[in-house]
Amino acid sequence: WHIQSGTAQSIISEDQQWCGNIDEPCESIEYALMQISIRIGGNETSFIYQKMIGITESKLTIPIIYIEGSNSYVDLNSLKFSGINLSPTSEAKGIIHINIDETNNYIQDCIFQNIDIVNKGGNVIRLLNEDKFNFTVEILNCKFINISSIDDSYGKGGSAIYAEIRDKSKIIIEDGCQFMHCVCNRGNGGAIYIDVDFTTQFEFQIKDALIKECQAKADTTSSYPTGYGGGIFLAGIGDYDPQSNSLNFKGLNISNNSADNGGQSIYIIMNKLKEWCRYGTAGEYAKGNYSDTDSNENELQGIPISFEQFLSLPSDQIQLIQKSLKYYWALPYNEFWHIQSGTAQSIISEDQQWCGNIDEPQCQAKADSTSSYPIGYGGGIFLTGSGDFRTLQNLLYFKGLKMYGNTANNGGQSLYVAMTNVVEWCKYGTDGEYVKGNYSDAYSNLSDIEGIAVNQSTFKILTQIEIQSQQQSLQYYWAHLATLSYINTVLNESNIDQPLHFIIKGSNMIPGKLCVKITETFSSLKMIIILIPLK
């Protein structure tokens, strides 16, 4: 039974009794499905084992199945989607496109094959959850074969599945699902891309699935990282609690997947990556059928930083700090156990179950409430002294410094500087080049590098409150600050593509660096405007 999609067609479609031939197509899928039951089974409630729908359009611009709104749900059973070309024109779409709204959804015994998704990109199954509703999606015994797509934005791929998982949300893949020859071009996650809020109660389980010969291909012209996670790419915000058992890949089988830049089968980005890998026995929640003795170490890889930090890193730095997930649960390299001698060390040594590797990637500066002098500053480096530093001599040079995941109780998560002419040092050169290392003006937290314009003796006698009132992010001293003189906002609901327009006037503003975050709470609308006036 044929239906017609699109408006530029020479044949007129119509929902009428005899529609269904390719030269006399029906207008809607719903009517065609009803007519199949009537004409084959005798009435519209008759059960027909197989209903085949043909769409007379070479390229679709909209989803085949679109679900949105409260009390909506998907229950797909034994459907086959084949030979589909999806070409969204305004934003990424899914063949099955679901805007989550507190629903339970089931996709069972379905086949998706020979599908190409181009233009603005998209996925076979696209689960959006911008409003952070709770939902359950179970995908059972489905096959995704020969799927090709391009990324959405910031490398968000997943040719078969893209999902945003938020509080009380659950995705379960089970009963022998297969992902074969799924390719994400110019993005991350050849088959599956998962965006998680790790701070919430969520669940993503792979109980029984095969990911085989899938690929994540890089885009060499992209300004953000691509080509990671040939089978699965998983990232998000916040810190994951391994004891929640929310992430479970025990039923995953991987075979012959590839990725241009890392994680031939799996690539994970999260602060608590090490803790997740070490939970349970020998990486049981992360590894699936990965073999510690026979598999290649680049099959499962990841990086223990936030997703924001990942987006700001160039590929050469990512290559330096990413690790095989096996590294976190296996014996130390070459079975050499390392210990640390002495007290003046930047890496904290500790007698604990997993000690022995030469590096411990996260450093901390902890405060002591009983101390009579200021402590808890500079998670990685604390720099101070007496006298005035002469910037022209270039004797303080941090260009090669790389900072990831450090913490400090009171200031400077990675770097804290207490010296009288810290301002002059920060302004010397271009945009803090001698100070910042791999700090990103656009993506790093302002608290990563902080300081105060006093010498060592003065710093020692200041109270914590006095220090807090005087210290600044070091970026403040070299940043190009924008000044706003006028803002006008026009909301035009009839303009679907661009309903919200801003007119902004001021000085020292740079096009493309205005970030606007809009959040809706009940009947009120809150808007946060963030200016990043950076070169």
LUMDRENTI-386957 format. One record per residue (C-alpha): x, y, z; residue in three letters. Coordinates in steps of 0.001 Angstrom, whole numbers, plus 500000, padded with zeros to 6 digits. Each point is the difference from the previous one (the first is absolute). Layout:
REM LUMDRENTI-386957
(lumti (X, Y, Z), ALA);
...
END
This chain:
REM LUMDRENTI-386957
(lumti (500000, 500000, 500000), TRP);
(lumti (501601, 503250, 498853), HIS);
(lumti (499652, 503399, 501567), ILE);
(lumti (501374, 503295, 498752), GLN);
(lumti (502341, 502248, 501944), SER);
(lumti (500861, 503562, 499035), GLY);
(lumti (498181, 502655, 498003), THR);
(lumti (501979, 500162, 496744), ALA);
(lumti (498414, 496904, 498491), GLN);
(lumti (498424, 499440, 496578), SER);
(lumti (497525, 497440, 501382), ILE);
(lumti (497202, 501140, 502303), ILE);
(lumti (499598, 497885, 503124), SER);
(lumti (496635, 499390, 501634), GLU);
(lumti (498681, 497921, 502893), ASP);
(lumti (497270, 498054, 498193), GLN);
(lumti (498865, 496382, 499834), GLN);
(lumti (502147, 498877, 497060), TRP);
(lumti (503189, 501894, 500770), CYS);
(lumti (503245, 498109, 500494), GLY);
(lumti (501454, 499445, 496520), ASN);
(lumti (503169, 501938, 499173), ILE);
(lumti (498119, 502129, 497432), ASP);
(lumti (497030, 500501, 502323), GLU);
(lumti (501577, 500452, 503470), PRO);
(lumti (498254, 500593, 503280), CYS);
(lumti (500648, 503273, 501793), GLU);
(lumti (500669, 498729, 503545), SER);
(lumti (501603, 496953, 501603), ILE);
(lumti (497094, 499715, 502444), GLU);
(lumti (497438, 499644, 497197), TYR);
(lumti (502165, 497536, 498079), ALA);
(lumti (500396, 497764, 503072), LEU);
(lumti (496239, 500043, 500540), MET);
(lumti (499314, 499124, 496347), GLN);
(lumti (502373, 497038, 500147), ILE);
(lumti (497934, 498552, 502864), SER);
(lumti (496704, 500700, 498209), ILE);
(lumti (500926, 498704, 496544), ARG);
(lumti (501929, 496925, 501143), ILE);
(lumti (498278, 499151, 503279), GLY);
(lumti (496487, 501309, 499394), GLY);
(lumti (499923, 502738, 502643), ASN);
(lumti (502289, 502589, 501505), GLU);
(lumti (500571, 498006, 503210), THR);
(lumti (501210, 496854, 498209), SER);
(lumti (503503, 498887, 500934), PHE);
(lumti (502335, 499923, 496998), ILE);
(lumti (503362, 498386, 500702), TYR);
(lumti (501959, 502210, 497615), GLN);
(lumti (499119, 503477, 498751), LYS);
(lumti (502383, 501510, 497465), MET);
(lumti (500059, 503745, 499306), ILE);
(lumti (501855, 501625, 497099), GLY);
(lumti (500716, 503745, 499977), ILE);
(lumti (500156, 501671, 496590), THR);
(lumti (502684, 502553, 500858), GLU);
(lumti (503717, 499467, 499431), SER);
(lumti (500948, 502146, 502993), LYS);
(lumti (497948, 500636, 503110), LEU);
(lumti (500408, 503274, 501872), THR);
(lumti (497899, 499066, 503034), ILE);
(lumti (499789, 496931, 502288), PRO);
(lumti (497852, 497036, 499044), ILE);
(lumti (498800, 499662, 503599), ILE);
(lumti (499915, 503121, 502180), TYR);
(lumti (498869, 499834, 503630), ILE);
(lumti (499523, 503051, 502211), GLU);
(lumti (497766, 501076, 502870), GLY);
(lumti (498653, 498555, 503227), SER);
(lumti (498404, 496558, 500074), ASN);
(lumti (501736, 499089, 496742), SER);
(lumti (501985, 496813, 499587), TYR);
(lumti (501622, 497730, 497444), VAL);
(lumti (499273, 496290, 499744), ASP);
(lumti (501540, 498676, 496790), LEU);
(lumti (499963, 496284, 499322), ASN);
(lumti (501333, 498097, 496981), SER);
(lumti (500429, 502989, 497668), LEU);
(lumti (502594, 500285, 497230), LYS);
(lumti (501455, 503318, 498830), PHE);
(lumti (502157, 499565, 496902), SER);
(lumti (501503, 502131, 497211), GLY);
(lumti (499288, 503344, 501681), ILE);
(lumti (501814, 503271, 499272), ASN);
(lumti (499392, 502641, 502690), LEU);
(lumti (501195, 503530, 499257), SER);
(lumti (498877, 502456, 502721), PRO);
(lumti (500213, 503619, 498896), THR);
(lumti (499908, 501977, 503253), SER);
(lumti (501303, 497743, 502785), GLU);
(lumti (500899, 496381, 500693), ALA);
(lumti (497075, 497554, 499943), LYS);
(lumti (499343, 496332, 500598), GLY);
(lumti (498218, 497458, 497841), ILE);
(lumti (498212, 499367, 503302), ILE);
(lumti (500085, 503345, 501779), HIS);
(lumti (498825, 500120, 503615), ILE);
(lumti (499783, 503095, 502177), ASN);
(lumti (499871, 498333, 503417), ILE);
(lumti (497085, 500807, 502306), ASP);
(lumti (499715, 497517, 502908), GLU);
(lumti (499269, 496981, 497827), THR);
(lumti (500782, 496296, 499694), ASN);
(lumti (501136, 499005, 496522), ASN);
(lumti (500626, 496593, 498476), TYR);
(lumti (501695, 499218, 496681), ILE);
(lumti (500075, 496262, 499393), GLN);
(lumti (500925, 497634, 497133), ASP);
(lumti (500513, 502904, 497584), CYS);
(lumti (502496, 500172, 497128), ILE);
(lumti (501656, 503196, 498817), PHE);
(lumti (502259, 499564, 496993), GLN);
(lumti (501550, 501855, 497066), ASN);
(lumti (499324, 503441, 501419), ILE);
(lumti (501873, 503222, 499123), ASP);
(lumti (499633, 503164, 502076), ILE);
(lumti (501594, 503151, 498584), VAL);
(lumti (499725, 503809, 499896), ASN);
(lumti (499358, 501148, 503614), LYS);
(lumti (500591, 496480, 501292), GLY);
(lumti (498074, 497759, 502331), GLY);
(lumti (499437, 496416, 501064), ASN);
(lumti (497728, 497022, 499543), VAL);
(lumti (498626, 500388, 503544), ILE);
(lumti (500326, 503458, 501509), ARG);
(lumti (498966, 500496, 503655), LEU);
(lumti (499958, 503641, 501087), LEU);
(lumti (499479, 500949, 503619), ASN);
(lumti (500656, 503734, 500290), GLU);
(lumti (497274, 500427, 502630), ASP);
(lumti (501552, 497253, 502166), LYS);
(lumti (496951, 497756, 500218), PHE);
(lumti (500318, 496450, 501281), ASN);
(lumti (499452, 497235, 497471), PHE);
(lumti (500701, 496362, 499187), THR);
(lumti (501054, 498694, 496601), VAL);
(lumti (500519, 496293, 499440), GLU);
(lumti (501510, 498852, 496709), ILE);
(lumti (499651, 496243, 499550), LEU);
(lumti (501304, 497721, 497241), ASN);
(lumti (500349, 502805, 497464), CYS);
(lumti (502469, 500076, 497107), LYS);
(lumti (501767, 503125, 498735), PHE);
(lumti (501844, 499106, 496786), ILE);
(lumti (501825, 502257, 497517), ASN);
(lumti (499176, 503317, 501625), ILE);
(lumti (501920, 503135, 498970), SER);
(lumti (499593, 503468, 501512), SER);
(lumti (501818, 503244, 500703), ILE);
(lumti (500314, 501678, 503387), ASP);
(lumti (497535, 502402, 501567), ASP);
(lumti (502215, 502607, 501715), SER);
(lumti (503137, 499841, 502125), TYR);
(lumti (500624, 496542, 498560), GLY);
(lumti (496695, 498570, 501239), LYS);
(lumti (499510, 496923, 497843), GLY);
(lumti (498543, 496552, 500582), GLY);
(lumti (498704, 498922, 496614), SER);
(lumti (497656, 497442, 501587), ALA);
(lumti (499126, 501568, 503369), ILE);
(lumti (500432, 503458, 501511), TYR);
(lumti (498603, 500445, 503524), ALA);
(lumti (499938, 502668, 502700), GLU);
(lumti (499689, 498299, 503387), ILE);
(lumti (498904, 502097, 502956), ARG);
(lumti (498513, 499443, 503477), ASP);
(lumti (498018, 496770, 500492), LYS);
(lumti (500559, 499066, 496360), SER);
(lumti (500788, 496512, 498794), LYS);
(lumti (501229, 498458, 496738), ILE);
(lumti (500387, 496226, 499762), ILE);
(lumti (501363, 498178, 496942), ILE);
(lumti (499428, 496237, 500155), GLU);
(lumti (498850, 496747, 498391), ASP);
(lumti (502714, 499767, 497371), GLY);
(lumti (499954, 503457, 498408), CYS);
(lumti (502477, 500359, 497134), GLN);
(lumti (501831, 503088, 498746), PHE);
(lumti (501906, 499127, 496812), MET);
(lumti (501753, 502351, 497574), HIS);
(lumti (498718, 503109, 501788), CYS);
(lumti (502113, 503015, 499017), VAL);
(lumti (500097, 503533, 501360), CYS);
(lumti (501783, 502308, 497586), ASN);
(lumti (501564, 503171, 501434), ARG);
(lumti (499025, 499176, 503584), GLY);
(lumti (500216, 497745, 503057), ASN);
(lumti (498193, 496748, 500722), GLY);
(lumti (499757, 497794, 496924), GLY);
(lumti (496860, 498206, 501212), ALA);
(lumti (498941, 501583, 503315), ILE);
(lumti (500467, 503448, 501549), TYR);
(lumti (498867, 500496, 503610), ILE);
(lumti (499822, 503394, 501754), ASP);
(lumti (499552, 499487, 503769), VAL);
(lumti (499430, 502109, 503087), ASP);
(lumti (502160, 497912, 502347), PHE);
(lumti (498724, 501799, 503113), THR);
(lumti (496470, 498607, 499624), THR);
(lumti (498347, 496621, 500485), GLN);
(lumti (500245, 498440, 496554), PHE);
(lumti (500608, 496638, 498386), GLU);
(lumti (501735, 498951, 496791), PHE);
(lumti (500406, 496252, 499673), GLN);
(lumti (501116, 497798, 497156), ILE);
(lumti (498776, 496548, 500975), LYS);
(lumti (500445, 498232, 496682), ASP);
(lumti (501281, 501734, 496864), ALA);
(lumti (502577, 499622, 497228), LEU);
(lumti (501840, 502973, 498524), ILE);
(lumti (501966, 498878, 496958), LYS);
(lumti (501976, 501829, 497309), GLU);
(lumti (498714, 503439, 500979), CYS);
(lumti (502043, 503162, 499455), GLN);
(lumti (500480, 503530, 501333), ALA);
(lumti (501683, 502159, 497371), LYS);
(lumti (501730, 503280, 500780), ALA);
(lumti (499424, 503371, 498373), ASP);
(lumti (503416, 501621, 499531), THR);
(lumti (498391, 503419, 499472), THR);
(lumti (498016, 499937, 503251), SER);
(lumti (500866, 502301, 502913), SER);
(lumti (498900, 497351, 502525), TYR);
(lumti (501171, 496401, 500523), PRO);
(lumti (498596, 497351, 497639), THR);
(lumti (500786, 496407, 499085), GLY);
(lumti (499610, 498438, 503477), TYR);
(lumti (498000, 496909, 500974), GLY);
(lumti (499563, 497657, 497022), GLY);
(lumti (497100, 498244, 501725), GLY);
(lumti (498964, 502143, 502987), ILE);
(lumti (500838, 503534, 501070), PHE);
(lumti (498800, 500963, 503496), LEU);
(lumti (500471, 503363, 501718), ALA);
(lumti (498082, 502428, 502186), GLY);
(lumti (500059, 502355, 502950), ILE);
(lumti (500639, 499521, 503709), GLY);
(lumti (501637, 497198, 501965), ASP);
(lumti (498853, 496395, 499689), TYR);
(lumti (499476, 497807, 503072), ASP);
(lumti (501288, 496494, 499081), PRO);
(lumti (498073, 498390, 502873), GLN);
(lumti (496727, 500985, 498321), SER);
(lumti (500603, 497315, 497316), ASN);
(lumti (498362, 502372, 497526), SER);
(lumti (502518, 499258, 497231), LEU);
(lumti (500201, 496307, 499176), ASN);
(lumti (501532, 498604, 496802), PHE);
(lumti (500230, 496376, 501155), LYS);
(lumti (497958, 498693, 497074), GLY);
(lumti (501954, 501840, 497292), LEU);
(lumti (501820, 498111, 497242), ASN);
(lumti (502426, 501957, 497811), ILE);
(lumti (501691, 498906, 496777), SER);
(lumti (502165, 501776, 497390), ASN);
(lumti (498851, 503556, 500653), ASN);
(lumti (502198, 502986, 499190), SER);
(lumti (500411, 503670, 500861), ALA);
(lumti (502437, 502457, 498450), ASP);
(lumti (501179, 501541, 503271), ASN);
(lumti (499173, 497802, 502971), GLY);
(lumti (497816, 497273, 501465), GLY);
(lumti (499628, 497548, 497127), GLN);
(lumti (496861, 498631, 501685), SER);
(lumti (499326, 502225, 503039), ILE);
(lumti (501047, 503503, 501045), TYR);
(lumti (498950, 501412, 503389), ILE);
(lumti (500403, 503542, 501343), ILE);
(lumti (499261, 500606, 503679), MET);
(lumti (501808, 501230, 503094), ASN);
(lumti (499439, 496727, 501868), LYS);
(lumti (501180, 497762, 497187), LEU);
(lumti (502663, 498362, 502139), LYS);
(lumti (497542, 499243, 502792), GLU);
(lumti (497464, 498464, 497608), TRP);
(lumti (502600, 497739, 498390), CYS);
(lumti (501223, 498799, 503407), ARG);
(lumti (496543, 499281, 501398), TYR);
(lumti (499232, 496289, 500143), GLY);
(lumti (502504, 497446, 498719), THR);
(lumti (502549, 500809, 497265), ALA);
(lumti (497860, 502599, 498231), GLY);
(lumti (496927, 497779, 499807), GLU);
(lumti (497574, 502911, 499527), TYR);
(lumti (502029, 501562, 497172), ALA);
(lumti (501553, 497220, 497943), LYS);
(lumti (497299, 497723, 498582), GLY);
(lumti (501802, 497218, 498112), ASN);
(lumti (503318, 501916, 499981), TYR);
(lumti (502873, 497669, 500913), SER);
(lumti (502831, 501325, 502182), ASP);
(lumti (502391, 497570, 498334), THR);
(lumti (498860, 499860, 496361), ASP);
(lumti (498210, 503268, 499115), SER);
(lumti (501763, 503134, 498799), ASN);
(lumti (500296, 502637, 502703), GLU);
(lumti (498645, 502707, 497678), ASN);
(lumti (496629, 498193, 499786), GLU);
(lumti (498829, 501679, 503231), LEU);
(lumti (501345, 503463, 500699), GLN);
(lumti (499043, 503115, 501883), GLY);
(lumti (501118, 503159, 501680), ILE);
(lumti (499299, 500990, 503655), PRO);
(lumti (498927, 503617, 499466), ILE);
(lumti (496739, 501859, 499466), SER);
(lumti (498391, 500176, 496571), PHE);
(lumti (500491, 503784, 499924), GLU);
(lumti (503726, 499529, 500491), GLN);
(lumti (500068, 497318, 497307), PHE);
(lumti (498401, 502338, 497453), LEU);
(lumti (502687, 502614, 500602), SER);
(lumti (502975, 497672, 499520), LEU);
(lumti (501927, 499645, 496740), PRO);
(lumti (500392, 496451, 498731), SER);
(lumti (503697, 499746, 500924), ASP);
(lumti (499231, 500723, 503662), GLN);
(lumti (497138, 497486, 500013), ILE);
(lumti (502371, 497364, 498647), GLN);
(lumti (502430, 500710, 502830), LEU);
(lumti (497546, 499597, 502866), ILE);
(lumti (497454, 497435, 498774), GLN);
(lumti (500529, 496478, 501290), LYS);
(lumti (498859, 496483, 499381), SER);
(lumti (497250, 499212, 502502), LEU);
(lumti (501936, 496849, 500872), LYS);
(lumti (502704, 502253, 501485), TYR);
(lumti (497704, 500814, 502912), TYR);
(lumti (499247, 496442, 501097), TRP);
(lumti (503052, 498017, 498824), ALA);
(lumti (503420, 499503, 501632), LEU);
(lumti (502441, 502920, 499689), PRO);
(lumti (501893, 500338, 496718), TYR);
(lumti (502585, 497212, 499582), ASN);
(lumti (499002, 498934, 503531), GLU);
(lumti (502229, 502664, 501578), PHE);
(lumti (498442, 501358, 503194), TRP);
(lumti (501012, 503611, 500643), HIS);
(lumti (500362, 501638, 503411), ILE);
(lumti (500715, 503613, 500840), GLN);
(lumti (502856, 501159, 502196), SER);
(lumti (500157, 503403, 501653), GLY);
(lumti (497359, 502539, 500926), THR);
(lumti (500525, 502829, 497486), ALA);
(lumti (498162, 498301, 497160), GLN);
(lumti (497219, 501200, 497703), SER);
(lumti (498418, 496518, 499895), ILE);
(lumti (498360, 498657, 503143), ILE);
(lumti (501058, 496462, 500927), SER);
(lumti (497659, 497689, 501867), GLU);
(lumti (499987, 496367, 501089), ASP);
(lumti (496733, 498833, 498439), GLN);
(lumti (498738, 497100, 497882), GLN);
(lumti (500741, 501534, 496595), TRP);
(lumti (503307, 501730, 500718), CYS);
(lumti (503095, 499110, 497967), GLY);
(lumti (499718, 501971, 496748), ASN);
(lumti (502525, 502789, 499527), ILE);
(lumti (497365, 502696, 499623), ASP);
(lumti (496992, 501054, 502044), GLU);
(lumti (498141, 502370, 497702), PRO);
(lumti (498190, 502136, 502529), GLN);
(lumti (501723, 502146, 502633), CYS);
(lumti (498343, 501753, 502942), GLN);
(lumti (500696, 502819, 502416), ALA);
(lumti (497966, 499397, 503158), LYS);
(lumti (499299, 502582, 502679), ALA);
(lumti (500427, 499468, 503737), ASP);
(lumti (497580, 501966, 502157), SER);
(lumti (502414, 499886, 502952), THR);
(lumti (502827, 501693, 498124), SER);
(lumti (501005, 503539, 500972), SER);
(lumti (501168, 500879, 496475), TYR);
(lumti (498250, 499731, 496602), PRO);
(lumti (499961, 496526, 498404), ILE);
(lumti (497917, 498166, 497396), GLY);
(lumti (501172, 502106, 497045), TYR);
(lumti (501420, 498719, 496719), GLY);
(lumti (498860, 496449, 499241), GLY);
(lumti (502935, 499467, 497656), GLY);
(lumti (502416, 502894, 500573), ILE);
(lumti (500301, 502695, 502663), PHE);
(lumti (502436, 502762, 499021), LEU);
(lumti (501082, 502812, 502320), THR);
(lumti (503114, 501802, 501213), GLY);
(lumti (501494, 503322, 501050), SER);
(lumti (500970, 502998, 497906), GLY);
(lumti (498774, 501097, 496592), ASP);
(lumti (500163, 497702, 496981), PHE);
(lumti (501447, 501538, 496825), ARG);
(lumti (497804, 498811, 497139), THR);
(lumti (502376, 500956, 497180), LEU);
(lumti (502451, 497295, 501051), GLN);
(lumti (497509, 497170, 499226), ASN);
(lumti (501116, 498034, 503051), LEU);
(lumti (496455, 498830, 500790), LEU);
(lumti (498857, 497949, 497031), TYR);
(lumti (497009, 497588, 500176), PHE);
(lumti (499297, 499566, 496276), LYS);
(lumti (500488, 496231, 500193), GLY);
(lumti (497756, 499499, 503051), LEU);
(lumti (497045, 497606, 499682), LYS);
(lumti (497347, 500026, 502730), MET);
(lumti (497152, 497499, 500392), TYR);
(lumti (497627, 499183, 502848), GLY);
(lumti (501920, 501667, 502851), ASN);
(lumti (498219, 501408, 503058), THR);
(lumti (500658, 502483, 502770), ALA);
(lumti (497724, 500752, 502931), ASN);
(lumti (500498, 503767, 500012), ASN);
(lumti (501305, 501211, 496654), GLY);
(lumti (501879, 499188, 496811), GLY);
(lumti (498783, 496514, 499119), GLN);
(lumti (503183, 499467, 497965), SER);
(lumti (502153, 503121, 500519), LEU);
(lumti (500182, 502710, 502649), TYR);
(lumti (502415, 502932, 499862), VAL);
(lumti (500725, 502411, 502867), ALA);
(lumti (502421, 502707, 498891), MET);
(lumti (499900, 503775, 499875), THR);
(lumti (500163, 500434, 496230), ASN);
(lumti (497870, 497016, 498960), VAL);
(lumti (497979, 502416, 497820), VAL);
(lumti (503055, 501013, 497956), GLU);
(lumti (501015, 496351, 499535), TRP);
(lumti (496530, 499040, 498737), CYS);
(lumti (499897, 502904, 497546), LYS);
(lumti (503466, 499323, 498605), TYR);
(lumti (499940, 498397, 496553), GLY);
(lumti (496730, 499071, 498313), THR);
(lumti (496889, 499030, 501981), ASP);
(lumti (501881, 498640, 503035), GLY);
(lumti (502212, 497713, 497910), GLU);
(lumti (502705, 499712, 502686), TYR);
(lumti (497468, 499144, 502716), VAL);
(lumti (497189, 497888, 498598), LYS);
(lumti (501465, 496773, 498637), GLY);
(lumti (497080, 498048, 498511), ASN);
(lumti (497401, 502186, 501765), TYR);
(lumti (497235, 500959, 497549), SER);
(lumti (498545, 503502, 500229), ASP);
(lumti (496731, 498746, 498528), ALA);
(lumti (499487, 496634, 501717), TYR);
(lumti (502059, 499725, 503200), SER);
(lumti (498626, 500957, 503396), ASN);
(lumti (501095, 503414, 501245), LEU);
(lumti (500987, 498410, 503316), SER);
(lumti (502588, 497752, 498333), ASP);
(lumti (502683, 502700, 500128), ILE);
(lumti (499745, 502717, 502644), GLU);
(lumti (502237, 502383, 501861), GLY);
(lumti (500429, 503027, 502227), ILE);
(lumti (502273, 503026, 499655), ALA);
(lumti (501870, 499709, 503316), VAL);
(lumti (503358, 498525, 500973), ASN);
(lumti (500592, 496907, 502110), GLN);
(lumti (500300, 501760, 503370), SER);
(lumti (496776, 501943, 499475), THR);
(lumti (498116, 496920, 498772), PHE);
(lumti (500905, 498102, 503176), LYS);
(lumti (498321, 502529, 502304), ILE);
(lumti (496800, 500434, 498003), LEU);
(lumti (496812, 498279, 501101), THR);
(lumti (498079, 497751, 497620), GLN);
(lumti (497279, 502650, 499652), ILE);
(lumti (502573, 502662, 499101), GLU);
(lumti (501610, 497731, 497428), ILE);
(lumti (496639, 499139, 498440), GLN);
(lumti (499153, 503687, 499636), SER);
(lumti (503276, 500810, 498221), GLN);
(lumti (500804, 496949, 497868), GLN);
(lumti (499037, 499874, 496323), GLN);
(lumti (499975, 497524, 497191), SER);
(lumti (503247, 500606, 498157), LEU);
(lumti (498049, 500174, 496749), GLN);
(lumti (498497, 503256, 501284), TYR);
(lumti (503363, 501716, 499580), TYR);
(lumti (500484, 499238, 496303), TRP);
(lumti (496402, 499645, 498786), ALA);
(lumti (498405, 502514, 497655), HIS);
(lumti (496936, 501056, 501966), LEU);
(lumti (496831, 500961, 498162), ALA);
(lumti (497830, 502932, 501004), THR);
(lumti (496270, 499963, 499231), LEU);
(lumti (498175, 503271, 499436), SER);
(lumti (496703, 498776, 498519), TYR);
(lumti (498029, 496749, 499744), ILE);
(lumti (496626, 499510, 498341), ASN);
(lumti (498260, 496644, 499576), THR);
(lumti (497165, 499252, 497574), VAL);
(lumti (497962, 496784, 500264), LEU);
(lumti (498133, 499048, 496827), ASN);
(lumti (498197, 496684, 500530), GLU);
(lumti (498810, 499886, 496379), SER);
(lumti (503612, 499738, 498825), ASN);
(lumti (500638, 496311, 500636), ILE);
(lumti (503623, 499982, 498894), ASP);
(lumti (501146, 503131, 501873), GLN);
(lumti (497412, 500996, 502600), PRO);
(lumti (502408, 501934, 502247), LEU);
(lumti (502035, 502967, 498796), HIS);
(lumti (502539, 502070, 501950), PHE);
(lumti (501236, 503500, 499259), ILE);
(lumti (503154, 500541, 502041), ILE);
(lumti (502222, 503083, 500011), LYS);
(lumti (503243, 500537, 501832), GLY);
(lumti (503756, 500004, 499671), SER);
(lumti (502679, 497316, 499665), ASN);
(lumti (497549, 497279, 498996), MET);
(lumti (500969, 497265, 497547), ILE);
(lumti (497504, 498350, 497608), PRO);
(lumti (499353, 496334, 500713), GLY);
(lumti (500905, 500237, 503686), LYS);
(lumti (496575, 500801, 501459), LEU);
(lumti (498530, 497118, 501995), CYS);
(lumti (496326, 500099, 501016), VAL);
(lumti (498417, 497474, 502327), LYS);
(lumti (496215, 500050, 500393), ILE);
(lumti (498275, 497979, 502696), THR);
(lumti (496263, 499817, 500613), GLU);
(lumti (498690, 499463, 503513), THR);
(lumti (496238, 499552, 500207), PHE);
(lumti (498469, 503190, 498591), SER);
(lumti (503089, 502156, 500326), SER);
(lumti (502772, 500317, 497460), LEU);
(lumti (503551, 500497, 501200), LYS);
(lumti (502744, 501054, 497650), MET);
(lumti (503725, 499948, 500656), ILE);
(lumti (502241, 501845, 497562), ILE);
(lumti (503676, 499100, 500120), ILE);
(lumti (502502, 502084, 498044), LEU);
(lumti (503362, 498470, 499201), ILE);
(lumti (501852, 502833, 498237), PRO);
(lumti (503002, 497926, 498995), LEU);
(lumti (502129, 499822, 496894), LYS);
END
